[in-house]
Amino acid sequence: MKATIWHNPACGTSRKTLAILEETPGVEVTVVEYLKAPPSAEKLAQLYSDAGITPQQGLRLRGTDAEERGLPTADDATVLAAMAAEPKLIERPLVETERGARLCRPQEKVHEIL
């Protein structure tokens, strides 16, 4: 099974999720450091749709100015455009496999798509 993780190596939850992926037999992991290579607004929309969450639910509030900018109540297109332009607004880690996508907070959520 192939798995892609949108990863921030400075984040403990992201590191723990990556470790689960790497320790799971048969999983081929692709790591994307999303702060260096941000996903497009279209890719984010697809990931959130596959995860069954809204872009607003995938918005990182801690350590960002998302609330001051009104992003938690903004429309999807505005949130997705802001995330694509400023990837620090993306809550992490996002993981995608052939079984779907998950925002892996807590990291155990990754098991739902393995």
Secondary structure as GFF3:
##gff-version 3
##sequence-region A 1 114
A	DSSP	beta_strand	2	7	.	.	.	ID=ss1
A	DSSP	alpha_helix	12	23	.	.	.	ID=ss2
A	DSSP	beta_strand	28	33	.	.	.	ID=ss3
A	DSSP	alpha_helix	41	51	.	.	.	ID=ss4
A	DSSP	three_ten_helix	55	58	.	.	.	ID=ss5
A	DSSP	three_ten_helix	71	73	.	.	.	ID=ss6
A	DSSP	alpha_helix	76	85	.	.	.	ID=ss7
A	DSSP	three_ten_helix	87	89	.	.	.	ID=ss8
A	DSSP	beta_strand	94	97	.	.	.	ID=ss9
A	DSSP	beta_strand	100	103	.	.	.	ID=ss10
A	DSSP	three_ten_helix	107	113	.	.	.	ID=ss11
###
